[in-house]
Amino acid sequence: MSAESSAAAPAESAAPAESAEPAENAAPAENAATAESAAAAGFAETAAPRASSTLRVSRRSMLTVGAWSVPVIALAVAAPAAAASGAASTMRVAATAPGLPSIPTLGGSSSFTLQLSNSGSQASGPQTVWVSRLTGFAGLTDSMGPADLDGWSVSETADHFVFVYGAAIAPGASSTLWSGTWGVAKTTPAAYSGISTVTMSPSSSGANVVSLPFATTSNAIALGEAGNYLILANMAITVVGGASHLTGGLVGGNVGAAMTNIPGDVVLGTPAQNLQARSDAIAAYNAATAAGPATLVAAELGGQTLAPGVYHQTAALGLTGVLTLDGGGDANAVWIIQSGGALTTAAASSVKLVGGAQASNVFWVTVGAVTIGGVAGFVGTALSGAAITVGEGANVVGRLLTTTADVTISNVTQSAP
């Protein structure tokens, strides 16, 4: 237990010298192995004393502790001495992080709230709360902000965010509510899950512990019903020519949308399916637009090789030649490519997938129109804020989704990703 967990006692409360135990009561050497195994498990360990020590619980009581036979495993470090000025064990902690169980594969954030309440008969404070960080996962870092808010201050150690509420909390009263953002950044788009523990000292049981589940989702963008569609439009879908082949998904539009020259073997969505797909596509568009943090990408994509991640260009994007997406051996790798304007791919251009990259994990989100050139190769889900046009003879492995405009294709081969 850290030294600061003991409240300063007045001189008259000092333990008599005879309370010290003989040195032969020291903890046995074999405890070192136990300590090593505990450290390997990722817990914070307090060192076992070799002789008895005196732990002052309050100004008028003492507890003499003999040498421990096994190390003590603690999930939180004891609060500073000031926390023992009142009935700290009557403090209750409440915490929420609703977005933590569904962090996107590439990282994201959750709101986080924290508040203390005093159920005792004495004022108590300051108080310290320890929130275990998510840094035990390879390729993952987290942050908490703001650092100071309404009487709270926040600092961090390698393993915890440390919240200190500086004011005294009256009996039956509560602290101010700390409300901020818990950010999670990932360099590896893998799926993780675990638990963050929110706890305070001196009590670490019952109402003074809150467990917050944490998990990353397997896909960056949830498409819902829209994921069952090859083409989703607003008011019109037009197929030019008679050589288009559309397989592996539905085709549909808004209520009353015009369907022109749709191949006979294409399955159309029902009105209920179309309505749900439209709603889900809007949500997916908003999620893809908000994804980040994003890396600035050159407006011309041809000749580039992109690792998994979120990429953004404030202006229009173009593709001439070949764009390579390299998954680095990870079949769950995700790309979100954002354009503040249009996306235009030239004739005979292509998107090449290597290193385990999957078309189902590639998302294009544009404010402007999407235009795919003739005999071009295109992969991924296009979430467009405007019209989508696919040129003569192009091959699309993916989805063409817009909820604001129309879709036009010319003798295209399209399959589900």
N, C-alpha and C positions, 0 to 999 in steps of 0.2 A: 504494500500500500504506500502511495506517495506521501512524502512528508507533509504536504500541505493539507492532508485530510484531517489532521488533528487541530482542534481549536485551541488557541492559546489559553491556558488556565492560569488563574491567579496563583501567587506564590504559595498561599496557604493550602492549595489543593495538591501540591506536589506529592508524588508517591514517596513513601518512606524508603530509605535505602534497603531495608531488609526485604522489600518485595522482590528484589532482583533474584532470579533463579541461578543455580550454579551452571557453569559452562558445560557440564556434561549433558545437559538437556538439549544440546544443539541438534538440529535435524540431521538424520543419517545421510551419508554421502550418496546412497542410491537414489535419493530424490532428484539428483541432477538429470538422470535419464528421463524421469517423468517430466521434468521441466522442458527438456529438449523436445519431447513428443508433443507437449502442449504448444510450444512455440511453432512447431511445424504445422499444427492444425490451424494456425492463423489467429489465435487468441492472444490478447494482451495478458502477460503473466506478472504477478507481483512476487517479488523474491521472498522466499521463506526465511524468516529470521533464524539465526543460530542460537540466540538466547531469548529469554522472555523479554517482552517489551510492554510498556504501559500505553494503552489507547484511551485517551480522554474522550468520553462520550459527551459530557456537558461540564459545566463549571462545578458541579457538586457530586459527580459520580465518576468512578474509574472502573476499567475492566482490565484485569491482568491476564495477558494471553501467553500461554506457554508455547514452546517451539512446536510448529506444525509438522505433522508427519508426512504431508504431501503438499505440493505447491498449491496456491490458491489461484484459480483461473477467473479473471474478471473481464467483463465485456465493456466496462467503462472505468475511467480513472476517477478517483474520489474528487469531490468538489473542493474548492478553495476553503480556507479556514473561515472566511466570512460567512459561508453558508450555514455554519453551525450556530449562528447567533440566536436563532429561534427554534421552533419546532419543525425543523426541516423535513422530518420523516412524515409530516402531515401534508406535505406539498404533493400535488398531483399534476402530471404532465399529460397534455393532449397534443397529438401531432397528426398531420395528414399529408400525403403525397399521392394524390389520385392518379397522376400520370406515370408514376414510377413502374407499375407492372407492365407497361406497354410502350417502352422506349423503342423507337425505330432502330432497325439494324445498324444504321449509320450514325446513330446518336440523336439526341433530342433533349427535351427538358420536361420538368414537371413543376407545377406550383407546389410550394411547401409552406405549411403553417405550423406554428408552435405557440402554446399558451400554458401558463402555470396557474393553478388555483390552490388556495390555502384553506384546508378543511379543519385546521386546528384552532386553538384558542389564543395563540400568540402570533404577533407579527413575525414574519420571517423574510430574510433576504440579506445580501444578494444571493442569487441561486444560479447554479451552473447546470447546463444540460449538455450531454454528449451524444452526438449523432454519428454512428459509424459510417464511414465513407465506402464507396464502391470501388476503391482503388486496388482491391485484391484480384481483379480480373485483368488478364494480360490485354494490353492495347486499349485500356479504358481509363479515362480521367473524369473527375467530376468537380463541380464548382458550386458555391452557394453565395447568393447575394440578395439584397444589399448587405454590406458589412455592419452598418449601424442603422437602427430603426426603432423609434419610440421607446427608448430606454434599454434596448437590447444592443449588445455588441457581439460580433461573430468573428472568430479566428479559426485557424485550422492547424491540425497536426497531420502527420502522414496517414493516420488511421481515422481521425475524427474531425467533424466540425464541432467547435466548442462555442456554445451560446451562453452568454452571461446576461442575466437580468439584474441591473444594478440597484433597483429600488426595493424597499421593504414592501411586502404584500400583507395587507391587513387580514385579520381572521375573516373568513367567509368571502374574501375578495379574490380577484384574479389579476394576473399581469396584463399588460397590453398584448395584443395579438401580433406576433411576428409573422409577416406574410411576404414571401419572396419566391425566388426561382432556383430550383436545383437543376443545374445543367449537366448533361452527360455527353461526353465526346468520345468517339471510338475511332481508332485507326484500323481496326480489324472488324469487318462486317459479319461477326459471328453471333450466335444466339447465346445469351447468358441468362442465368436466373439466380436469385439469392434473397437474402433478408438484410435490411438495415435495422439496427436497434437504436431506439431513442431511450435514454435512461438518465437518471440523475442520482446524486448522492445526498445523504448517506444510504437511503433505501434503494434497493435494486430488485424489488419484487412487487407483485400485485399491480396496483394502479400506477406505479412509477416506471413501468416499462411499456413501450409501444413498439411493436414489430411492423415494419413496412416492407411488403414484398417488392422485389425488383425483378424485372425481366425485359429482355429485348425481343421484339417481334421478329418473325422469320422473314417478313417482307416489309420493305420501306413504305409502300403505298397499298392500302387496302382498297380493292376495287368493288367489293360486294357483288351485286347482281350484274354490274357493268363488266365484270370479268368474264361473263358468259357470252359476250357480244364480240363479233368481228367488226361490225359497223354500227354506230349509234349516232344519229343526227337529230337536228331540231325539226325542220319542216319538210325536208326533201332529201331523198337518196336517189341518185341517178347513175345508172350503169350504161356506159356507152359501148356499143358493139355487142357481139354475141359470143365472145370468147373468154369471158371472165369465169374463173373457178374459185368459189368461196367455200371453204370447208372448215369445220370444227367449231362453229359458233353461230349465234343468232344475228339477225339484222333487224333493226327497228328504229323508230323515231318517236317524236312527240305525237300527241293526239292529233289526228288528221294529217299527218305527214304524207307527202306524195311519194310513192314508190314507183320508179320508172325503170322498166326493162330488167327487173330483178330475175336472175336465173331461176328456173323452175325447181331446182333441187335445194334451194336455199330455205332454211327454216326461219320464219319470221317470229319475232317476239310477240307475246300477247299484250294487250293494253296494260294489264297489271304488271307484267314483266318490264315493259318499256318504261312505265312510270317509276318503278323502283330503280331500274338501271339508270335512268336520268338523275334521280336523286343521289344515287351512289357515285355517279360520274362527277357530279358537282362537288361532292365531298372529297373525292380523290383529286380533282383539279386543285382545290384549295389546299389540300395537304401537300401535294407536290410543289405548289407554288411557295409554300411556307417552309419547306424542308431546308435544312442547313445545319451548320454553317457551310456556305458554298465557296468553291474555288472559282476564281475568274478564269474563263476559258476563252481562247481566241475566237473571233467571229467566224473564221474559216476553220472548219473541223477537219478537212482533208489532210491526210498525212500525219495526223496525231494518233498517239496511243494513250488511252485514258485508263487509269486504274479505277477501281470502284470508288464511288463518292458522289457528292452533289456538286454540279458545275453550273455556272451562271454567266450569262452574257446580257447586258442591259439592252443591247441593240439586237438586230436580226442575226440569226445564225445561218450559215451556208455550208454545204458539203459538196466539194468537188474532189473526185478521186475516192480514196479509201479511208475510213475512220476505223481504228482498231480498238476494241474494248477487251482488256486483258483482266480476267478474273483472278490471276495468280494462283490457280489451283482450287479456288473456293467456288463451289457450285451455287452458294447462296449470295454471292457478291451482287451488289445492287448499284445501278447508275441512275441518277436523276439529273437530267440535262434541261436547264431552264433558259428560256429566251424571253426577253422583254419585248421582243418584236415577233417577226415571222421566222419560220424554218423552211428553207428551200434546199432541196437536194438536186444536184444536176443530173442530167441524163447519164446513165451508165455508172453512176456513183454507187458506193456500197458501204455497208457497215459489217465489219468482220468481227466475229466473236472467237476469242482464244482463251486458253487457261481456265476452262470450265465455265465461262460466261454463258448465261442463259437468256434467251430473248424475253422470257417472262419477267425478268428482273431489270429490264431496261425501260425507263419512263422518259418521255419527251413532253415537256409542258410549255406551251407557248401562249403569249398574249395575242399574237397575230395569227395569220393563216399558216397552214402546213401544206406545202407543195412538194410532192415526190415526183422526180423526173422520170421520163420514159426509160424502160428497161433498167431502172435502178433497183438495187437491192436494199430493202429497209427492214429493220428489226425493232421490236419493242412496241410499247403502247403509246400512241400519240394522244395526248390530252390537250385539245386545242381550244383557244378562246375565240376562234373564228372558223372560217371554212376549211375543209380538207379536200385536196384534189390530188389524184394519183394518175400519172401519165401512162400512156400506151405501153403495155407489155411489162410493167413493173412487177416485181415479186415482193410481197409483204408477208413477213412472219410476225404477226402482231395484231394490234387492235387500232381502229381509227374511231376516236370518240370525240364528239363535240356536242354540247348542249345549247349552243347559241346560233349555229349556222348549218349549212348543208354539206353533204359529202357527194363527190363526183369521182367515179373511177372509170378507166378505159381499158377494157380487155386485160384485166389484172388477175394475177394468181395470188390468192391470199389464204393463209392458214393460221390457226390459233397458235400462240407462242407456247 
